[in-house]
Amino acid sequence: QVQLVESGGGSVQAGGSMRLSCSASGGTLSAYCMAWFRNRPGNDREGVAALEIDGRTVNAHPARGRFTIAKDSTKNILFLEMNDIRPNDANVYYCATKRPGGYCVPMPLCFDAWGQGSQVTVSS
């Protein structure tokens, strides 16, 4: 079972930038579809972005134009680069992995392993 640990969260000023990291153990990220999520009202989570095994990205609405998902395969780390952060971006962000097969899209029920989450707060 892949184990994931997020880091890099904290407080950021509106309009600023932040980079979240997700370190993986027990598996190689290059063999998995990977994604970032955040909480949504109703005890649910919404997708932010997903990264295909072949390197293609699938961005959900929160990430379009401002957030970028990337990975460092040699270090087994997944990143979420956040730019022009808005007050509504304040949330708990989770990284997750999905076993190969089928589509790689940021839908929570499709993913097998999850990190504990990293909280981002926004000041204005």
Solvent accessible surface area in square Angstrom, and as a share of the most:
residue,aa,sasa,rsa
1,Q,163,0.72
2,V,11,0.06
3,Q,120,0.53
4,L,11,0.05
5,V,87,0.50
6,E,7,0.03
7,S,59,0.38
8,G,44,0.43
9,G,32,0.31
10,G,30,0.28
11,S,85,0.55
12,V,17,0.10
13,Q,128,0.57
14,A,37,0.29
15,G,49,0.47
16,G,23,0.22
17,S,73,0.47
18,M,30,0.14
19,R,136,0.50
20,L,0,0.00
21,S,23,0.15
22,C,1,0.01
23,S,52,0.34
24,A,14,0.11
25,S,58,0.37
26,G,68,0.66
27,G,24,0.23
28,T,75,0.44
29,L,2,0.01
30,S,46,0.30
31,A,48,0.37
32,Y,44,0.17
33,C,4,0.03
34,M,0,0.00
35,A,0,0.00
36,W,0,0.00
37,F,0,0.00
38,R,23,0.08
39,N,55,0.28
40,R,112,0.41
41,P,129,0.81
42,G,72,0.70
43,N,162,0.83
44,D,59,0.31
45,R,71,0.26
46,E,38,0.17
47,G,9,0.09
48,V,0,0.00
49,A,0,0.00
50,A,0,0.00
51,L,9,0.04
52,E,31,0.14
53,I,77,0.39
54,D,99,0.51
55,G,42,0.41
56,R,154,0.56
57,T,68,0.39
58,V,49,0.28
59,N,53,0.27
60,A,23,0.18
61,H,147,0.66
62,P,14,0.09
63,A,0,0.00
64,R,150,0.55
65,G,86,0.83
66,R,46,0.17
67,F,6,0.03
68,T,66,0.38
69,I,5,0.03
70,A,35,0.27
71,K,55,0.23
72,D,41,0.21
73,S,52,0.33
74,T,127,0.74
75,K,137,0.58
76,N,30,0.15
77,I,36,0.18
78,L,2,0.01
79,F,27,0.11
80,L,0,0.00
81,E,65,0.29
82,M,1,0.00
83,N,70,0.36
84,D,63,0.33
85,I,1,0.00
86,R,115,0.42
87,P,78,0.49
88,N,137,0.70
89,D,3,0.02
90,A,44,0.34
91,N,34,0.18
92,V,35,0.20
93,Y,0,0.00
94,Y,22,0.08
95,C,0,0.00
96,A,0,0.00
97,T,3,0.02
98,K,24,0.10
99,R,172,0.63
100,P,85,0.53
101,G,56,0.54
102,G,79,0.76
103,Y,189,0.72
104,C,5,0.03
105,V,45,0.26
106,P,17,0.11
107,M,110,0.49
108,P,38,0.24
109,L,183,0.91
110,C,52,0.31
111,F,14,0.06
112,D,82,0.43
113,A,6,0.05
114,W,76,0.27
115,G,9,0.08
116,Q,115,0.51
117,G,13,0.13
118,S,13,0.08
119,Q,115,0.51
120,V,1,0.01
121,T,61,0.35
122,V,29,0.17
123,S,56,0.36
124,S,131,0.85
